Amino acid sequence: MERNKIQNVCVYCASSTQINPLYFRAAEELGNLLGKQKIRVINGAGKMGLMGTLSDATLAAGGMVTGIIPHFMVSRGWYHKGLTELIEVDSMHERKQMMADKSDAVIALPGGCGTLEELLELITWKQLGLYLNPIVILNINHYYNPLLEMFRKAADEMFMREQHLELWSVATTPTEAIEMVYTQPVWDRSLSKFAAI
C-alpha cells in the first residue's frame, strides 16, 4: 500500500495544566516522535498544558513547530515564545482554517471543549469533502471512549451513515497514531454526496 506523504501534522490538544501526568507523557512522546521524523507540528501556539509540552518535545527532538494564534491570545501572553514560526490571525475561525490548510493530517490528543470542537468541525468538513486528509483520534487512557460511543449511537440511529465511521482512525499510542497518518486512505471527495442520510 502506498504511504501518504506527510510533512505537516496538526495536533489538537489541551491547554489545561491540571490533568493526569500520563497525558503529558503521551504529548511528550508524540512530540519527540514527530520531531525525530522531521514532521512539522502545526498547533494553536499555546505555551501551557499538552500544547506546550508537545511543542517543547518536538523542538527538543530537532523538529519544527508552527503555532497559529489569534491576536487577542497574544496580547494576553498565552503564546509559546520559542516556536519555529508564530502566525498571528484575527479570529478563532481563521486560526482553525489555517491549521487545517497547512496540515497533511490531524492527530487529536485528549482535550476539553476547544479540542473537541476543533476535532468535530474537521470531521464535519471531511464528511462534506472539504478536508480529505487523515484524522487520528489518539485515545489515551480511553479518554475518547464516550465520544466514540456517541458516534456509534449516531450511526445506529441514522444521524450518520455507517461509512462515516471511517472518517477517522483511533490509536492508543503515539507510535500507532503516527503510523495511521501514513496509512489511512485519503478520503474520497465523491462520498460527500452522501453527507445526508
N, C-alpha and C positions, 0 to 999 in steps of 0.2 A: 504494500500500500504506500502511495506517495505521501510523504510527510509535509505538513503545512510549513510555509516559510514564515518563521516567527522572529521578528526583530524587536517588537514593542508589545509589552503586555500591560494592560490597565489592571490595577488591583484596587478593588473596593474593600475597605476595612474600617474598623472602629477607630475613633479618636479618644475613647474613654481610657482613663488610666487606672480604673478601679477593678479591672476584670481579672479572672483567673490567670496565673502566670503561664499556664500551658498554652494559652492563646498567644502570648508574647513569644514563647519558644517557637510556635508554628510560624509566626510572622518573620522571626529572625531566620529560621531555616529556609523559608521561601525566598527571602531577600538574598540570602547567601547563595542559594542555587541559581537564582536569576542573574545575580552579579557575575558568578563564575562562568555562566554560559553566555555572557555578554548580551543578555536580553535587557533592553532598556525598560525600566519601570515607568509607567505613567500613573500618577496618583493625584490626590487633591492637595498636595503640598503641605499638609498639616505636620506639626512638629511633635504632637502628642500621641499617646496610645499606640495601637498597632501600626498606624500610618508612619509615625516617627521611627518605630523600631524597624519596620520594613525598609524604609529609606536608608537608615543608618547601616543595616546589614548589607544592603545592595552595594552601597558606596564602599564599605569596608572590604567587600569581595572584589573590588575593581570594576563594578558596574556603574551604570548611569541612571539617574532619576530625573524625569521631567515632572515638575509639580505645576498644577493648574489651579488657580485660586482667585476668587473674586476680590476686588479692591477692598471691600468692607472688612474682609477677614485679615488682609494685610495690615490695614490701619489698626486692627486690634492686636496685632502681633502674634497671630496664630500660625504663621508660616514657618517652615523649616528654612533656616538661613544657609544651609550647606549643600543644597541640591545642585546638580549639574546644570539645570535650567529651571528657571521660575517664570511662568507665564501668568500675567495678571489679566483678568477679564472683568466684564461689567456685571455679570449676573451668574447665579447658580445654573440657569439654563444653558448659558454659553459655556460654562465650565464642563457640564456633562456632555454637551455636544462635542466639544473639542477633545475630551478624554476618549470618547468613542471613535472619533475621526482619526486620532493618532494611533489607535491600537490595532494590532493584528489578532488579538484575543483578549478575553477578560477572565480574571480569577477573582472570586468573591470570598474573602476571608470572613469570619463572623463579624457582625457589627449591629448597630442599632437602627433607628428609623432611617437615617441618611443612607446607610449601606443597603438596607432593604429596598428603599425607594429607587436607588440607582440600579440595583440588580433587576428589579421588576420592570422598570422602564426599558432597560436594554432587552430583556426577554420579549417585551411587547414589540419593540422595534424589530427584533428578529422575526417575530411572528408575522409582522407586516412586510417583511422583506427590506427593511431599512438598514439592518445590520446583519451581516451574513457570517461573521467570524465566530470561532469557538467561544462558548461561555462555560466556565467551570465553576461549580459551587464547591468550595473546599470545606467539607462538613466536619470540622474539627470538634471532637468531643460530642458528636451527634447534635451540634447546635442547630443545624438546619432541619432536623427531622420534622418538627411541626410544620414548617413551610412546605417541605416535600410532601407531607401528608395532605396539606391543603391543595397542592397542585393535583394530587391523585384524586381528591374529592371533586375538584373542579372538572376533571376529565370524566369521572364516573357519573356526574350529574349533568354532563353535556354543556358545561360552560367553556370547555376546551375540547379540541379533537385529541384523540389518543396520540396522534403523531406529534402533537405539540409538546408532549413529554420528552421528545427528543431534541428540543431546542437547547438543552443544557446537558452537561455531564456532571456527575457527582464524584468527587475524590475525597479520600480520607487522610491523605498525607500530602505535603508539599511536592514530594517527588512524583507522586501519581498525578497531581494537578498539572505539573509542567508537561508530563508525558501526554496528557489529554489535550493540551492546547496544540500539540504537534499532530495528533491523530484523529481528533474529532472532525468529521467531514464538514466542509464549508456548506452552509445551508443553501438549499435550492430556492432561489428567489421566486420561482414559479409557484411554490407552495403558499405564497402569501394570498393567493386567491381563495385559499381555504381558511383564512383568518376567522371567518364567521362559521358558525355551525350550520 
